[in-house]
Amino acid sequence: MSTHYADIRHNPGEEGMTTAEYAVGTVGATSIAGILVWLAQQDWFKDMISALFKKIFRL
């Protein structure tokens, strides 16, 4: 009885690729979060959201 295993070769050129992808995703997510925090602190944004909810609940 013989067992065949897939030949998996290690490609040294792709080391750290997933780490780099996670880093790009993390930077992107924190950038978007920072923009949302900045927006939430703006008076014009608060007024716009308040007016939007007032219109929604008036219907």
PDB file of N, CA, C and O in Angstrom, chain B, residues numbered from 101:
ATOM      1  N   MET B 101       0.841  -1.167   0.000  1.00  0.00           N
ATOM      2  CA  MET B 101       0.000   0.000   0.000  1.00  0.00           C
ATOM      3  C   MET B 101       0.894   1.239   0.000  1.00  0.00           C
ATOM      4  O   MET B 101       1.780   1.366   0.844  1.00  0.00           O
ATOM      5  N   SER B 102       0.666   2.139  -0.930  1.00  0.00           N
ATOM      6  CA  SER B 102       1.483   3.349  -0.950  1.00  0.00           C
ATOM      7  C   SER B 102       0.591   4.574  -0.796  1.00  0.00           C
ATOM      8  O   SER B 102      -0.551   4.608  -1.255  1.00  0.00           O
ATOM      9  N   THR B 103       1.142   5.553  -0.147  1.00  0.00           N
ATOM     10  CA  THR B 103       0.412   6.801   0.066  1.00  0.00           C
ATOM     11  C   THR B 103       1.121   7.904  -0.705  1.00  0.00           C
ATOM     12  O   THR B 103       2.340   8.052  -0.624  1.00  0.00           O
ATOM     13  N   HIS B 104       0.352   8.665  -1.444  1.00  0.00           N
ATOM     14  CA  HIS B 104       0.923   9.764  -2.221  1.00  0.00           C
ATOM     15  C   HIS B 104       0.594  11.085  -1.528  1.00  0.00           C
ATOM     16  O   HIS B 104      -0.554  11.355  -1.176  1.00  0.00           O
ATOM     17  N   TYR B 105       1.600  11.873  -1.348  1.00  0.00           N
ATOM     18  CA  TYR B 105       1.421  13.192  -0.743  1.00  0.00           C
ATOM     19  C   TYR B 105       1.666  14.260  -1.804  1.00  0.00           C
ATOM     20  O   TYR B 105       2.501  14.090  -2.692  1.00  0.00           O
ATOM     21  N   ALA B 106       0.946  15.335  -1.701  1.00  0.00           N
ATOM     22  CA  ALA B 106       1.150  16.444  -2.633  1.00  0.00           C
ATOM     23  C   ALA B 106       2.525  17.044  -2.381  1.00  0.00           C
ATOM     24  O   ALA B 106       2.969  17.175  -1.240  1.00  0.00           O
ATOM     25  N   ASP B 107       3.172  17.397  -3.454  1.00  0.00           N
ATOM     26  CA  ASP B 107       4.491  18.014  -3.342  1.00  0.00           C
ATOM     27  C   ASP B 107       4.303  19.510  -3.090  1.00  0.00           C
ATOM     28  O   ASP B 107       3.997  20.274  -4.006  1.00  0.00           O
ATOM     29  N   ILE B 108       4.488  19.906  -1.856  1.00  0.00           N
ATOM     30  CA  ILE B 108       4.335  21.309  -1.486  1.00  0.00           C
ATOM     31  C   ILE B 108       5.721  21.903  -1.339  1.00  0.00           C
ATOM     32  O   ILE B 108       6.495  21.506  -0.467  1.00  0.00           O
ATOM     33  N   ARG B 109       6.015  22.838  -2.185  1.00  0.00           N
ATOM     34  CA  ARG B 109       7.330  23.478  -2.142  1.00  0.00           C
ATOM     35  C   ARG B 109       7.205  24.844  -1.488  1.00  0.00           C
ATOM     36  O   ARG B 109       6.228  25.567  -1.683  1.00  0.00           O
ATOM     37  N   HIS B 110       8.202  25.163  -0.726  1.00  0.00           N
ATOM     38  CA  HIS B 110       8.236  26.451  -0.041  1.00  0.00           C
ATOM     39  C   HIS B 110       8.806  27.492  -0.989  1.00  0.00           C
ATOM     40  O   HIS B 110       9.912  27.336  -1.506  1.00  0.00           O
ATOM     41  N   ASN B 111       8.053  28.544  -1.210  1.00  0.00           N
ATOM     42  CA  ASN B 111       8.511  29.621  -2.079  1.00  0.00           C
ATOM     43  C   ASN B 111       8.991  30.770  -1.195  1.00  0.00           C
ATOM     44  O   ASN B 111       8.167  31.496  -0.639  1.00  0.00           O
ATOM     45  N   PRO B 112      10.300  30.951  -1.054  1.00  0.00           N
ATOM     46  CA  PRO B 112      10.810  31.978  -0.141  1.00  0.00           C
ATOM     47  C   PRO B 112      10.480  33.400  -0.579  1.00  0.00           C
ATOM     48  O   PRO B 112      10.585  34.323   0.229  1.00  0.00           O
ATOM     49  N   GLY B 113      10.089  33.601  -1.821  1.00  0.00           N
ATOM     50  CA  GLY B 113       9.768  34.940  -2.295  1.00  0.00           C
ATOM     51  C   GLY B 113       8.448  35.474  -1.768  1.00  0.00           C
ATOM     52  O   GLY B 113       8.168  36.666  -1.900  1.00  0.00           O
ATOM     53  N   GLU B 114       7.627  34.608  -1.171  1.00  0.00           N
ATOM     54  CA  GLU B 114       6.322  35.047  -0.698  1.00  0.00           C
ATOM     55  C   GLU B 114       6.228  35.072   0.815  1.00  0.00           C
ATOM     56  O   GLU B 114       5.126  35.151   1.356  1.00  0.00           O
ATOM     57  N   GLU B 115       7.328  35.008   1.498  1.00  0.00           N
ATOM     58  CA  GLU B 115       7.293  35.086   2.954  1.00  0.00           C
ATOM     59  C   GLU B 115       6.838  36.470   3.380  1.00  0.00           C
ATOM     60  O   GLU B 115       7.263  37.476   2.812  1.00  0.00           O
ATOM     61  N   GLY B 116       5.984  36.515   4.366  1.00  0.00           N
ATOM     62  CA  GLY B 116       5.527  37.789   4.886  1.00  0.00           C
ATOM     63  C   GLY B 116       4.449  38.448   4.051  1.00  0.00           C
ATOM     64  O   GLY B 116       4.038  39.570   4.344  1.00  0.00           O
ATOM     65  N   MET B 117       3.987  37.769   3.015  1.00  0.00           N
ATOM     66  CA  MET B 117       2.976  38.374   2.158  1.00  0.00           C
ATOM     67  C   MET B 117       1.677  38.588   2.921  1.00  0.00           C
ATOM     68  O   MET B 117       1.054  39.641   2.788  1.00  0.00           O
ATOM     69  N   THR B 118       1.264  37.626   3.706  1.00  0.00           N
ATOM     70  CA  THR B 118       0.017  37.801   4.445  1.00  0.00           C
ATOM     71  C   THR B 118       0.175  38.877   5.509  1.00  0.00           C
ATOM     72  O   THR B 118      -0.772  39.612   5.787  1.00  0.00           O
ATOM     73  N   THR B 119       1.338  38.979   6.100  1.00  0.00           N
ATOM     74  CA  THR B 119       1.570  40.021   7.093  1.00  0.00           C
ATOM     75  C   THR B 119       1.469  41.397   6.450  1.00  0.00           C
ATOM     76  O   THR B 119       0.897  42.315   7.037  1.00  0.00           O
ATOM     77  N   ALA B 120       2.011  41.545   5.269  1.00  0.00           N
ATOM     78  CA  ALA B 120       1.924  42.826   4.558  1.00  0.00           C
ATOM     79  C   ALA B 120       0.477  43.152   4.204  1.00  0.00           C
ATOM     80  O   ALA B 120       0.059  44.307   4.290  1.00  0.00           O
ATOM     81  N   GLU B 121      -0.279  42.148   3.811  1.00  0.00           N
ATOM     82  CA  GLU B 121      -1.688  42.373   3.482  1.00  0.00           C
ATOM     83  C   GLU B 121      -2.470  42.785   4.721  1.00  0.00           C
ATOM     84  O   GLU B 121      -3.323  43.670   4.652  1.00  0.00           O
ATOM     85  N   TYR B 122      -2.186  42.149   5.854  1.00  0.00           N
ATOM     86  CA  TYR B 122      -2.846  42.547   7.097  1.00  0.00           C
ATOM     87  C   TYR B 122      -2.470  43.971   7.477  1.00  0.00           C
ATOM     88  O   TYR B 122      -3.311  44.723   7.970  1.00  0.00           O
ATOM     89  N   ALA B 123      -1.230  44.346   7.254  1.00  0.00           N
ATOM     90  CA  ALA B 123      -0.783  45.703   7.585  1.00  0.00           C
ATOM     91  C   ALA B 123      -1.515  46.731   6.730  1.00  0.00           C
ATOM     92  O   ALA B 123      -1.943  47.766   7.243  1.00  0.00           O
ATOM     93  N   VAL B 124      -1.665  46.465   5.447  1.00  0.00           N
ATOM     94  CA  VAL B 124      -2.382  47.389   4.564  1.00  0.00           C
ATOM     95  C   VAL B 124      -3.847  47.487   4.984  1.00  0.00           C
ATOM     96  O   VAL B 124      -4.417  48.578   5.006  1.00  0.00           O
ATOM     97  N   GLY B 125      -4.447  46.362   5.312  1.00  0.00           N
ATOM     98  CA  GLY B 125      -5.838  46.365   5.772  1.00  0.00           C
ATOM     99  C   GLY B 125      -6.015  47.122   7.075  1.00  0.00           C
ATOM    100  O   GLY B 125      -6.995  47.845   7.254  1.00  0.00           O
ATOM    101  N   THR B 126      -5.068  46.953   7.982  1.00  0.00           N
ATOM    102  CA  THR B 126      -5.133  47.651   9.267  1.00  0.00           C
ATOM    103  C   THR B 126      -4.987  49.152   9.083  1.00  0.00           C
ATOM    104  O   THR B 126      -5.716  49.928   9.701  1.00  0.00           O
ATOM    105  N   VAL B 127      -4.058  49.564   8.246  1.00  0.00           N
ATOM    106  CA  VAL B 127      -3.875  51.000   7.981  1.00  0.00           C
ATOM    107  C   VAL B 127      -5.130  51.577   7.331  1.00  0.00           C
ATOM    108  O   VAL B 127      -5.560  52.678   7.675  1.00  0.00           O
ATOM    109  N   GLY B 128      -5.707  50.844   6.407  1.00  0.00           N
ATOM    110  CA  GLY B 128      -6.934  51.311   5.758  1.00  0.00           C
ATOM    111  C   GLY B 128      -8.094  51.441   6.732  1.00  0.00           C
ATOM    112  O   GLY B 128      -8.820  52.434   6.716  1.00  0.00           O
ATOM    113  N   ALA B 129      -8.263  50.432   7.581  1.00  0.00           N
ATOM    114  CA  ALA B 129      -9.360  50.458   8.553  1.00  0.00           C
ATOM    115  C   ALA B 129      -9.188  51.578   9.571  1.00  0.00           C
ATOM    116  O   ALA B 129     -10.157  52.254   9.915  1.00  0.00           O
ATOM    117  N   THR B 130      -7.974  51.780  10.054  1.00  0.00           N
ATOM    118  CA  THR B 130      -7.759  52.846  11.031  1.00  0.00           C
ATOM    119  C   THR B 130      -7.885  54.223  10.387  1.00  0.00           C
ATOM    120  O   THR B 130      -8.294  55.177  11.048  1.00  0.00           O
ATOM    121  N   SER B 131      -7.543  54.336   9.122  1.00  0.00           N
ATOM    122  CA  SER B 131      -7.726  55.614   8.420  1.00  0.00           C
ATOM    123  C   SER B 131      -9.202  55.960   8.305  1.00  0.00           C
ATOM    124  O   SER B 131      -9.601  57.097   8.554  1.00  0.00           O
ATOM    125  N   ILE B 132     -10.007  54.982   7.928  1.00  0.00           N
ATOM    126  CA  ILE B 132     -11.450  55.205   7.825  1.00  0.00           C
ATOM    127  C   ILE B 132     -12.039  55.524   9.192  1.00  0.00           C
ATOM    128  O   ILE B 132     -12.889  56.406   9.310  1.00  0.00           O
ATOM    129  N   ALA B 133     -11.595  54.815  10.225  1.00  0.00           N
ATOM    130  CA  ALA B 133     -12.076  55.095  11.580  1.00  0.00           C
ATOM    131  C   ALA B 133     -11.701  56.508  12.011  1.00  0.00           C
ATOM    132  O   ALA B 133     -12.506  57.198  12.636  1.00  0.00           O
ATOM    133  N   GLY B 134     -10.505  56.939  11.688  1.00  0.00           N
ATOM    134  CA  GLY B 134     -10.076  58.296  12.028  1.00  0.00           C
ATOM    135  C   GLY B 134     -10.918  59.349  11.336  1.00  0.00           C
ATOM    136  O   GLY B 134     -11.260  60.368  11.937  1.00  0.00           O
ATOM    137  N   ILE B 135     -11.253  59.111  10.081  1.00  0.00           N
ATOM    138  CA  ILE B 135     -12.104  60.049   9.345  1.00  0.00           C
ATOM    139  C   ILE B 135     -13.496  60.098   9.965  1.00  0.00           C
ATOM    140  O   ILE B 135     -14.079  61.174  10.096  1.00  0.00           O
ATOM    141  N   LEU B 136     -14.033  58.937  10.349  1.00  0.00           N
ATOM    142  CA  LEU B 136     -15.353  58.910  10.975  1.00  0.00           C
ATOM    143  C   LEU B 136     -15.359  59.630  12.317  1.00  0.00           C
ATOM    144  O   LEU B 136     -16.319  60.330  12.639  1.00  0.00           O
ATOM    145  N   VAL B 137     -14.303  59.466  13.099  1.00  0.00           N
ATOM    146  CA  VAL B 137     -14.202  60.177  14.377  1.00  0.00           C
ATOM    147  C   VAL B 137     -14.122  61.676  14.132  1.00  0.00           C
ATOM    148  O   VAL B 137     -14.776  62.456  14.824  1.00  0.00           O
ATOM    149  N   TRP B 138     -13.327  62.080  13.157  1.00  0.00           N
ATOM    150  CA  TRP B 138     -13.210  63.506  12.831  1.00  0.00           C
ATOM    151  C   TRP B 138     -14.559  64.072  12.396  1.00  0.00           C
ATOM    152  O   TRP B 138     -14.945  65.162  12.819  1.00  0.00           O
ATOM    153  N   LEU B 139     -15.281  63.325  11.546  1.00  0.00           N
ATOM    154  CA  LEU B 139     -16.595  63.774  11.099  1.00  0.00           C
ATOM    155  C   LEU B 139     -17.564  63.913  12.266  1.00  0.00           C
ATOM    156  O   LEU B 139     -18.313  64.887  12.340  1.00  0.00           O
ATOM    157  N   ALA B 140     -17.552  62.950  13.172  1.00  0.00           N
ATOM    158  CA  ALA B 140     -18.473  62.960  14.308  1.00  0.00           C
ATOM    159  C   ALA B 140     -18.230  64.149  15.224  1.00  0.00           C
ATOM    160  O   ALA B 140     -19.123  64.524  15.983  1.00  0.00           O
ATOM    161  N   GLN B 141     -17.069  64.739  15.177  1.00  0.00           N
ATOM    162  CA  GLN B 141     -16.749  65.886  16.028  1.00  0.00           C
ATOM    163  C   GLN B 141     -17.120  67.218  15.379  1.00  0.00           C
ATOM    164  O   GLN B 141     -17.058  68.259  16.033  1.00  0.00           O
ATOM    165  N   GLN B 142     -17.499  67.199  14.117  1.00  0.00           N
ATOM    166  CA  GLN B 142     -17.828  68.434  13.405  1.00  0.00           C
ATOM    167  C   GLN B 142     -19.278  68.833  13.677  1.00  0.00           C
ATOM    168  O   GLN B 142     -20.176  67.992  13.633  1.00  0.00           O
ATOM    169  N   ASP B 143     -19.503  70.117  13.957  1.00  0.00           N
ATOM    170  CA  ASP B 143     -20.854  70.599  14.251  1.00  0.00           C
ATOM    171  C   ASP B 143     -21.791  70.433  13.058  1.00  0.00           C
ATOM    172  O   ASP B 143     -22.948  70.051  13.231  1.00  0.00           O
ATOM    173  N   TRP B 144     -21.305  70.716  11.849  1.00  0.00           N
ATOM    174  CA  TRP B 144     -22.163  70.597  10.677  1.00  0.00           C
ATOM    175  C   TRP B 144     -22.613  69.160  10.453  1.00  0.00           C
ATOM    176  O   TRP B 144     -23.723  68.922   9.976  1.00  0.00           O
ATOM    177  N   PHE B 145     -21.758  68.202  10.794  1.00  0.00           N
ATOM    178  CA  PHE B 145     -22.110  66.790  10.632  1.00  0.00           C
ATOM    179  C   PHE B 145     -23.161  66.388  11.663  1.00  0.00           C
ATOM    180  O   PHE B 145     -24.108  65.669  11.346  1.00  0.00           O
ATOM    181  N   LYS B 146     -22.986  66.862  12.908  1.00  0.00           N
ATOM    182  CA  LYS B 146     -23.974  66.579  13.958  1.00  0.00           C
ATOM    183  C   LYS B 146     -25.334  67.158  13.582  1.00  0.00           C
ATOM    184  O   LYS B 146     -26.363  66.507  13.761  1.00  0.00           O
ATOM    185  N   ASP B 147     -25.335  68.393  13.056  1.00  0.00           N
ATOM    186  CA  ASP B 147     -26.591  69.023  12.638  1.00  0.00           C
ATOM    187  C   ASP B 147     -27.247  68.252  11.499  1.00  0.00           C
ATOM    188  O   ASP B 147     -28.466  68.086  11.482  1.00  0.00           O
ATOM    189  N   MET B 148     -26.450  67.784  10.554  1.00  0.00           N
ATOM    190  CA  MET B 148     -26.984  67.039   9.421  1.00  0.00           C
ATOM    191  C   MET B 148     -27.611  65.718   9.884  1.00  0.00           C
ATOM    192  O   MET B 148     -28.701  65.359   9.440  1.00  0.00           O
ATOM    193  N   ILE B 149     -26.931  65.007  10.763  1.00  0.00           N
ATOM    194  CA  ILE B 149     -27.455  63.732  11.269  1.00  0.00           C
ATOM    195  C   ILE B 149     -28.718  63.961  12.088  1.00  0.00           C
ATOM    196  O   ILE B 149     -29.678  63.198  11.987  1.00  0.00           O
ATOM    197  N   SER B 150     -28.713  65.012  12.896  1.00  0.00           N
ATOM    198  CA  SER B 150     -29.882  65.349  13.703  1.00  0.00           C
ATOM    199  C   SER B 150     -31.082  65.657  12.811  1.00  0.00           C
ATOM    200  O   SER B 150     -32.184  65.169  13.064  1.00  0.00           O
ATOM    201  N   ALA B 151     -30.879  66.454  11.780  1.00  0.00           N
ATOM    202  CA  ALA B 151     -31.963  66.789  10.850  1.00  0.00           C
ATOM    203  C   ALA B 151     -32.455  65.549  10.115  1.00  0.00           C
ATOM    204  O   ALA B 151     -33.655  65.398   9.885  1.00  0.00           O
ATOM    205  N   LEU B 152     -31.552  64.676   9.751  1.00  0.00           N
ATOM    206  CA  LEU B 152     -31.928  63.446   9.059  1.00  0.00           C
ATOM    207  C   LEU B 152     -32.831  62.579   9.933  1.00  0.00           C
ATOM    208  O   LEU B 152     -33.859  62.085   9.468  1.00  0.00           O
ATOM    209  N   PHE B 153     -32.450  62.394  11.196  1.00  0.00           N
ATOM    210  CA  PHE B 153     -33.257  61.572  12.093  1.00  0.00           C
ATOM    211  C   PHE B 153     -34.601  62.229  12.394  1.00  0.00           C
ATOM    212  O   PHE B 153     -35.609  61.536  12.535  1.00  0.00           O
ATOM    213  N   LYS B 154     -34.628  63.552  12.495  1.00  0.00           N
ATOM    214  CA  LYS B 154     -35.898  64.247  12.717  1.00  0.00           C
ATOM    215  C   LYS B 154     -36.836  64.033  11.539  1.00  0.00           C
ATOM    216  O   LYS B 154     -38.033  63.823  11.735  1.00  0.00           O
ATOM    217  N   LYS B 155     -36.310  64.082  10.316  1.00  0.00           N
ATOM    218  CA  LYS B 155     -37.135  63.844   9.131  1.00  0.00           C
ATOM    219  C   LYS B 155     -37.621  62.400   9.077  1.00  0.00           C
ATOM    220  O   LYS B 155     -38.767  62.141   8.711  1.00  0.00           O
ATOM    221  N   ILE B 156     -36.759  61.470   9.438  1.00  0.00           N
ATOM    222  CA  ILE B 156     -37.135  60.050   9.407  1.00  0.00           C
ATOM    223  C   ILE B 156     -38.263  59.773  10.386  1.00  0.00           C
ATOM    224  O   ILE B 156     -39.233  59.100  10.036  1.00  0.00           O
ATOM    225  N   PHE B 157     -38.153  60.279  11.596  1.00  0.00           N
ATOM    226  CA  PHE B 157     -39.143  59.962  12.619  1.00  0.00           C
ATOM    227  C   PHE B 157     -40.403  60.816  12.496  1.00  0.00           C
ATOM    228  O   PHE B 157     -41.419  60.508  13.119  1.00  0.00           O
ATOM    229  N   ARG B 158     -40.349  61.883  11.702  1.00  0.00           N
ATOM    230  CA  ARG B 158     -41.536  62.691  11.455  1.00  0.00           C
ATOM    231  C   ARG B 158     -42.460  61.986  10.473  1.00  0.00           C
ATOM    232  O   ARG B 158     -43.670  62.212  10.487  1.00  0.00           O
ATOM    233  N   LEU B 159     -41.902  61.134   9.621  1.00  0.00           N
ATOM    234  CA  LEU B 159     -42.712  60.408   8.642  1.00  0.00           C
ATOM    235  C   LEU B 159     -43.529  59.402   9.379  1.00  0.00           C
ATOM    236  O   LEU B 159     -44.298  58.662   8.764  1.00  0.00           O
TER     237      LEU B 159
END
